Amino acid sequence: CLLGCSCFHGPVAGLVSIAAPMRLCEAMITGMLDGDSCCDLTEEMAESVLGELANMIASQVALQLEPAEPVMMAPPTVERSTYEDWVTLDGSRDVVRLNVGGWPLLAMLSLRAA
């Protein structure tokens, strides 16, 4: 399982976190390549696609919250997470559990006034 996070700072600060199984990240890469298996999928590629997903969601949230104010985006981070991390996140009241092509994905948004 991977955990991708992306932060933004401005009049409102926020954090988008996404936890997804490695197999889902690999499936997203394959989907982006139109099912073409032109290369071997690596863990780095899976981390990259999850980080980019978190970053795209965070930037859209930031723009919707404060479209007239400048917002600073931090580079996304991605790390391996454990089953215990997944259980903890899944039990949070701030998490949305999604089904993406049969794979579970956990998404969380945290906001605070800067």
VOZALO-953592 format. One record per atom (N, C-alpha, C, O): residue number from 1; z, y, x; atom name. Coordinates in steps of 0.2 Angstrom, whole numbers. Layout:
NUM:Z:Y:X:CA
...
! end
This chain:
1:0:-6:4:N
1:0:0:0:CA
1:0:6:4:C
1:3:6:10:O
2:-4:11:2:N
2:-4:18:6:CA
2:-1:23:1:C
2:-1:23:-5:O
3:2:28:5:N
3:5:34:1:CA
3:1:40:4:C
3:2:42:10:O
4:-3:44:0:N
4:-6:50:2:CA
4:-3:56:-1:C
4:-1:56:-7:O
5:-2:61:3:N
5:2:67:0:CA
5:-2:73:2:C
5:-5:74:8:O
6:-2:78:-2:N
6:-6:85:0:CA
6:-1:90:-3:C
6:1:90:-9:O
7:0:95:1:N
7:4:101:-1:CA
7:0:107:-2:C
7:-5:108:2:O
8:3:112:-6:N
8:0:119:-6:CA
8:6:124:-6:C
8:11:122:-9:O
9:4:130:-4:N
9:10:135:-4:CA
9:6:141:-6:C
9:0:143:-4:O
10:10:145:-10:N
10:7:152:-12:CA
10:13:154:-17:C
10:19:153:-16:O
11:11:158:-23:N
11:16:160:-28:CA
11:19:154:-31:C
11:25:154:-33:O
12:16:148:-31:N
12:19:142:-33:CA
12:17:137:-28:C
12:12:136:-25:O
13:22:133:-26:N
13:21:128:-21:CA
13:21:121:-24:C
13:25:120:-29:O
14:18:116:-21:N
14:17:110:-24:CA
14:16:104:-20:C
14:13:105:-14:O
15:17:98:-22:N
15:15:92:-18:CA
15:12:87:-23:C
15:15:86:-28:O
16:6:84:-21:N
16:3:79:-25:CA
16:4:73:-20:C
16:2:73:-15:O
17:7:67:-23:N
17:8:61:-20:CA
17:4:56:-24:C
17:4:55:-30:O
18:0:51:-20:N
18:-3:46:-23:CA
18:-2:40:-19:C
18:-2:39:-13:O
19:1:34:-23:N
19:2:28:-20:CA
19:-3:23:-23:C
19:-4:23:-29:O
20:-7:19:-18:N
20:-12:15:-20:CA
20:-12:9:-16:C
20:-11:9:-10:O
21:-14:3:-18:N
21:-15:-3:-14:CA
21:-21:-2:-9:C
21:-25:2:-11:O
22:-20:-5:-4:N
22:-26:-4:1:CA
22:-32:-7:-2:C
22:-37:-4:-1:O
23:-32:-12:-6:N
23:-38:-15:-9:CA
23:-41:-10:-14:C
23:-47:-9:-14:O
24:-37:-5:-17:N
24:-40:0:-21:CA
24:-44:5:-17:C
24:-49:7:-19:O
25:-41:7:-11:N
25:-44:12:-7:CA
25:-51:9:-4:C
25:-55:13:-4:O
26:-51:3:-2:N
26:-57:-1:0:CA
26:-62:-1:-5:C
26:-68:0:-4:O
27:-60:-2:-12:N
27:-65:-2:-17:CA
27:-68:5:-18:C
27:-73:6:-20:O
28:-64:10:-18:N
28:-66:17:-18:CA
28:-71:19:-13:C
28:-76:22:-14:O
29:-70:16:-7:N
29:-75:17:-2:CA
29:-82:14:-3:C
29:-87:17:-3:O
30:-81:7:-5:N
30:-87:4:-7:CA
30:-91:7:-13:C
30:-97:7:-13:O
31:-87:10:-18:N
31:-90:13:-23:CA
31:-94:20:-21:C
31:-99:21:-23:O
32:-91:23:-16:N
32:-94:29:-13:CA
32:-100:27:-9:C
32:-105:31:-9:O
33:-100:21:-7:N
33:-106:19:-3:CA
33:-111:15:-7:C
33:-116:12:-5:O
34:-110:16:-14:N
34:-115:13:-19:CA
34:-115:5:-18:C
34:-120:2:-19:O
35:-109:2:-16:N
35:-109:-5:-16:CA
35:-112:-7:-9:C
35:-112:-14:-8:O
36:-115:-3:-5:N
36:-118:-5:1:CA
36:-112:-7:6:C
36:-108:-3:7:O
37:-113:-12:9:N
37:-108:-14:14:CA
37:-111:-13:21:C
37:-112:-18:25:O
38:-113:-7:23:N
38:-116:-6:29:CA
38:-112:-6:35:C
38:-114:-6:41:O
39:-105:-6:34:N
39:-101:-6:39:CA
39:-94:-9:37:C
39:-93:-10:31:O
40:-90:-11:42:N
40:-84:-14:41:CA
40:-79:-9:39:C
40:-78:-3:42:O
41:-75:-10:33:N
41:-70:-5:31:CA
41:-64:-6:36:C
41:-62:-11:37:O
42:-62:0:37:N
42:-56:0:42:CA
42:-50:4:38:C
42:-51:7:33:O
43:-44:2:41:N
43:-38:6:38:CA
43:-39:13:38:C
43:-37:17:34:O
44:-42:16:43:N
44:-43:23:44:CA
44:-47:26:39:C
44:-46:31:36:O
45:-52:22:37:N
45:-57:24:31:CA
45:-53:24:25:C
45:-54:29:21:O
46:-49:19:24:N
46:-45:19:17:CA
46:-40:25:17:C
46:-39:28:12:O
47:-37:26:23:N
47:-32:32:23:CA
47:-36:38:22:C
47:-33:43:18:O
48:-42:39:24:N
48:-45:45:24:CA
48:-47:46:16:C
48:-47:52:14:O
49:-49:41:13:N
49:-51:42:6:CA
49:-45:43:1:C
49:-46:47:-3:O
50:-40:41:3:N
50:-34:42:-1:CA
50:-31:49:0:C
50:-29:53:-4:O
51:-31:51:7:N
51:-29:58:8:CA
51:-34:63:5:C
51:-32:68:3:O
52:-40:62:5:N
52:-45:66:2:CA
52:-44:67:-5:C
52:-45:72:-8:O
53:-43:61:-9:N
53:-41:61:-16:CA
53:-35:66:-17:C
53:-35:70:-22:O
54:-30:65:-14:N
54:-24:69:-15:CA
54:-25:76:-13:C
54:-23:80:-17:O
55:-29:78:-8:N
55:-31:85:-7:CA
55:-35:88:-12:C
55:-34:94:-14:O
56:-40:84:-15:N
56:-44:87:-20:CA
56:-40:88:-26:C
56:-41:94:-30:O
57:-36:84:-28:N
57:-31:85:-34:CA
57:-27:91:-33:C
57:-26:95:-37:O
58:-23:91:-27:N
58:-19:97:-26:CA
58:-22:103:-26:C
58:-20:108:-28:O
59:-28:104:-23:N
59:-32:110:-23:CA
59:-34:112:-30:C
59:-34:118:-31:O
60:-36:108:-34:N
60:-37:110:-41:CA
60:-31:112:-45:C
60:-32:116:-49:O
61:-26:108:-44:N
61:-19:110:-47:CA
61:-18:118:-45:C
61:-16:122:-49:O
62:-18:119:-38:N
62:-16:125:-36:CA
62:-21:131:-39:C
62:-18:136:-40:O
63:-27:130:-39:N
63:-32:135:-42:CA
63:-30:136:-49:C
63:-31:141:-51:O
64:-28:131:-53:N
64:-27:132:-60:CA
64:-21:135:-61:C
64:-20:139:-66:O
65:-16:135:-57:N
65:-9:138:-58:CA
65:-10:145:-56:C
65:-7:149:-59:O
66:-13:147:-50:N
66:-13:154:-48:CA
66:-20:155:-45:C
66:-21:156:-39:O
67:-25:156:-50:N
67:-32:158:-48:CA
67:-33:164:-44:C
67:-38:165:-41:O
68:-28:169:-45:N
68:-29:176:-43:CA
68:-26:177:-36:C
68:-27:182:-33:O
69:-21:172:-34:N
69:-17:173:-28:CA
69:-20:168:-23:C
69:-22:163:-24:O
70:-19:170:-17:N
70:-21:166:-11:CA
70:-16:160:-11:C
70:-10:160:-12:O
71:-19:154:-10:N
71:-15:148:-9:CA
71:-17:145:-2:C
71:-23:144:0:O
72:-12:142:1:N
72:-13:139:8:CA
72:-12:131:7:C
72:-7:129:4:O
73:-17:128:9:N
73:-17:120:8:CA
73:-15:118:15:C
73:-17:120:20:O
74:-11:113:15:N
74:-9:109:21:CA
74:-13:103:22:C
74:-15:100:16:O
75:-15:101:28:N
75:-19:95:28:CA
75:-15:89:25:C
75:-9:88:25:O
76:-19:84:22:N
76:-16:79:18:CA
76:-13:74:24:C
76:-15:73:29:O
77:-8:70:22:N
77:-5:65:26:CA
77:-5:58:22:C
77:-5:58:16:O
78:-6:53:26:N
78:-7:46:23:CA
78:-3:42:27:C
78:-3:42:34:O
79:1:38:24:N
79:5:33:28:CA
79:6:26:24:C
79:5:26:18:O
80:7:21:28:N
80:8:15:25:CA
80:15:15:21:C
80:20:18:24:O
81:15:12:15:N
81:22:12:12:CA
81:23:4:10:C
81:19:0:11:O
82:30:3:9:N
82:32:-3:8:CA
82:32:-5:0:C
82:32:0:-4:O
83:34:-11:-2:N
83:35:-13:-9:CA
83:41:-9:-11:C
83:41:-7:-17:O
84:46:-8:-7:N
84:52:-5:-10:CA
84:50:3:-11:C
84:53:5:-16:O
85:46:6:-7:N
85:44:13:-9:CA
85:40:13:-15:C
85:41:17:-20:O
86:36:8:-17:N
86:32:7:-23:CA
86:37:7:-29:C
86:36:10:-34:O
87:42:3:-28:N
87:46:2:-34:CA
87:50:8:-35:C
87:51:10:-41:O
88:52:11:-30:N
88:56:18:-31:CA
88:52:23:-34:C
88:54:26:-39:O
89:46:24:-32:N
89:41:29:-35:CA
89:40:27:-42:C
89:40:31:-46:O
90:38:20:-43:N
90:37:18:-50:CA
90:42:19:-55:C
90:41:20:-61:O
91:48:19:-52:N
91:54:20:-57:CA
91:56:28:-58:C
91:60:29:-62:O
92:52:32:-55:N
92:53:39:-55:CA
92:51:42:-62:C
92:46:39:-65:O
93:54:47:-65:N
93:52:49:-71:CA
93:46:54:-70:C
93:43:56:-75:O
94:45:56:-64:N
94:39:61:-63:CA
94:33:58:-61:C
94:28:61:-59:O
95:32:51:-62:N
95:26:47:-59:CA
95:22:45:-65:C
95:25:43:-70:O
96:16:45:-64:N
96:11:43:-69:CA
96:8:37:-66:C
96:6:37:-61:O
97:8:31:-70:N
97:5:25:-68:CA
97:-2:24:-71:C
97:-3:25:-77:O
98:-7:24:-67:N
98:-14:23:-69:CA
98:-17:16:-67:C
98:-15:13:-63:O
99:-22:14:-71:N
99:-25:8:-70:CA
99:-32:10:-68:C
99:-36:13:-72:O
100:-34:9:-62:N
100:-41:11:-59:CA
100:-44:5:-57:C
100:-43:1:-52:O
101:-49:3:-62:N
101:-53:-3:-61:CA
101:-49:-10:-60:C
101:-50:-14:-56:O
102:-43:-10:-64:N
102:-39:-16:-63:CA
102:-33:-15:-58:C
102:-29:-19:-57:O
103:-33:-10:-54:N
103:-28:-9:-49:CA
103:-23:-3:-51:C
103:-25:1:-54:O
104:-17:-4:-49:N
104:-12:1:-51:CA
104:-13:7:-46:C
104:-14:6:-40:O
105:-11:13:-48:N
105:-11:19:-44:CA
105:-5:23:-47:C
105:-5:24:-53:O
106:-1:25:-43:N
106:4:30:-45:CA
106:3:37:-42:C
106:1:38:-37:O
107:4:42:-47:N
107:2:49:-45:CA
107:8:53:-47:C
107:11:52:-53:O
108:10:58:-43:N
108:16:62:-44:CA
108:14:69:-42:C
108:11:70:-37:O
109:16:74:-46:N
109:15:81:-45:CA
109:22:84:-45:C
109:26:84:-50:O
110:24:88:-40:N
110:30:92:-39:CA
110:28:99:-38:C
110:24:100:-34:O
111:31:103:-42:N
111:30:110:-42:CA
111:36:114:-42:C
111:42:112:-44:O
112:36:120:-38:N
112:42:125:-38:CA
112:39:132:-37:C
112:34:133:-34:O
113:43:137:-39:N
113:41:144:-38:CA
113:43:145:-31:C
113:48:143:-28:O
114:38:148:-27:N
114:39:150:-20:CA
114:44:155:-19:C
114:45:157:-13:O
! end
